[in-house]
């Protein structure tokens, strides 16, 4: 049950982040649900591989290259999910940062055991 709640909260964070950042379009809540599922799977499977492959540049930039990886994964999701679009790389970068902040706040308030 908690996993379903976290999925719904992630979709809500996507909708709120898309509302905040101009240039990001999410057509419906169903699209946000698919996007949350896709980003969750990509963050589990592809992101660790990319971080290991880019470890030297990540160390050189003190971890800031991870933002580039996150924006690239958002662009991948934009390509893969119908109903979700991002204008360019910089929009994807700001969207990923906003999504992380909004998602953290929503999960802290709604998904904690009391």
N, C-alpha and C positions, 0 to 999 in steps of 0.2 A: 504494500500500500504506500509506503514511504517513497519507493522508487517511482510510482505513478505520480505522486505529488511533486517530486523533483523534476520529472519530465514536464509537467504542466507549468511549473514555475519557470523552467528554462524557456519554454515557449512564450510565456508572458514577458520574460526579460528580453527576448528577441523582438517582440512587438514594441515594447517600450523603447528599446535602443534604436529600432528603425524609425520610430516617431521622432526621436531626439536628433538623429543624424540625417541631414538632407542628402539625397542621393542614394539612399537605401530604400528599397520597396519590398514589402512583404504583403502579398495579396490577401491572405486570409489567416485565421488562426490555425487552420488545418495545415497550411504551408509552413507556419511557424513550428508546428509539431513535427513535421517531417524534417525541417531544418535542424531542430534540436536533436532529433535522433541521428541525423547524418553527421552533425558536428560532434556528437558524443562518440560515434563509431570512429570517425576520422581522428579524434584526439586520442583514442585508445590504440588504434592500429598504426596510423601513418605518422603522427606527430613525434613519437619517440624515435622512430627510424630517422626522420629528418633532423632531429636534434643531435643524434649520434653522428650522422654524416657531416653536419656542419659544426661539430664541436670546436675545431680550431678557430673558426671565425667567431663563434659564440664566446669563446674564452677571450679572444682579442678585443671584442666589443663589450666585454663584461656582461654578457647576457642580453644585450639589446637586440641582437640579431633574432632573438625569439619573437620579437614583435613582427619582423618580416615574415617569419614562418607562419605566425597566426594570421596575418593579412593574406598570405598566399592560400591558406586553407579556407578562409572566407571567400576568396575569389573562386576556388575550386567548388565550394558549395554553391556559389552563384551560378556556375556553369552547370552543375549537376541537378539542382532543384528548380523545377518550373514554378514560377510565381515569386521567386526571390531574385532580386537583381541589385548589383552594386555598381556604381558608375566607374570607379577607377581604383587604383591601388591605395591612394591616400584615404579615400572614403572607406575602404575595407580596413585600413589600419585604425582609423578613428572609431569605426564600428566595433572592431574587436576589443579595443580598450574600453569603450562604453559598455559593451556587452559584459565584459568581465566585472566591471564596477556594479552595474545594475543587477546582474545575476548574483553577485556576492551579497548585496543588500537584501534582495528578495529572498534568497535562500536563508539568510541569517534570521529574517523575521518570520518566515513561513514554514521552514523545514526543520526547525530545531525541536528536539524533544523537551517537553516542559515537565 
